[in-house]
Amino acid sequence: MATRVYIVYYSMYGHVEKLAEEINKGASSVEGVEAKLWQVPETLSDEVLSKMGAPPKSDVPIITPNELAEADGILFGFPTRFGMMCAQFKAFLDATGGLWRAQQLAGKPAGIFYSTGSQGGGQETTPLTAITQLAHHGMIFVPVGYTFGAGMFEMENVKGGSPYGAGTYAGDGSRFPTELELEQAFHQGKYFANIVKKFKGSS
């Protein structure tokens, strides 16, 4: 039976979605792994989103909280709002109380990826504060660490991401993930999928 890795994300302007797509490719490159992209529900009205200049959502399916239990491992992705995950993703996690009571996510590996507006905008505080959600569910946080190698030490160009997970900078919205940031996202997907596969194989 295939190892199921879910990549669950929220993306208002497409930056996190770009990372999610590359993470999905990385996870799917592992033999025996079935990766799937999911979006969390939007909480803002179409009118508000239009005023904010947000593009239409892609056709990636919307996940319900109970569907999280079907995964063997989950990567969560979201943009930053004031150094923490956005309200849309927090609202989704707030709806997982039933899973928490039944301990249906306990013991499942989980990872995090993210987008921030600036270099001081939360590339580390965002995953750090998000780990509390995983801890309360009893999930096992899988950081990417420094397994990405030399790319983790890039100093000549602006690069998002950290040992906690893949990341990008959106700036004023016009900057999209660079090739190096996408490479780290692919790496995270592949690295995470291999770990989830090992967990499942040993259980």
C-alpha angles and dihedrals in degrees: 000000000000121000107245118219117182121201104202118185150155120217125175100179102018103261096110090041090058090054091046092053092052092045088052090054091050094049092045091054090070113093113245094019123119110198124191134187120224134176125211118232120278115242098192124082122249088247093057093044090051091053089050091053094242115162121233116281119260122246093259105132123258114243127220120215094249091057089067089074090065092066126090090207135004135208114200121204131186144147121255126254112190093335097313138077117292121264093249092062093041089053090053093050090046086062093059094082092115091055090048094052091050093041089230094150096042113122095015117129114243136184138186137222129175153169129231133188097231143011091263093039102102113292088147105021092055096060092035093057092041092058089074089069091054093046094054090052091047091240120157111243113222111195120194089230114184094315089118087074122200092007089070090063099050109144105160096067135036108263131176126210133069140201086289095063149301118312146168140198119240098188108184088346097271096091115086129188114297124228091261092050090049090049090055090049091052089048092051092051093050094042093048094046091053091052093047089050091053091048092051093045093053096047 
